[in-house]
């Protein structure tokens, strides 16, 4: 288990303090993050990533549309994902993401899945 060999970050920013993995496909768990100096050539083999950088914790998503939504509408929240947005519309009783031509679906598809 883990991020897999294809889970290499984008080039660092903020003076090497920020690494963006965009999306990961990983089981919820804590993972050790390792680094490889790739200025001369790309790092491609696992044994090239020898410098430990710390850990990252991958959490289960709170909302998975349509199966894991709140059962009652508790109010509008600030959405962070497509599923969160679609669930919130479903909780409010709207047609929402069941209709891909709806305004709600178009609104929600702007968020990452």
Buried (B, 14 or more C-beta within 10 A) or exposed (E): EEBEEEBBBEEEEEEEEEBEEEEEEBEEEEBEBBBBEEEEEEBEEEEBBEEEEEEBEBEEEEBBBEEEBEEEEEEEEEBEBBBBBBBBBBBBEBEBBBEEEBEBBEBBBEBEE
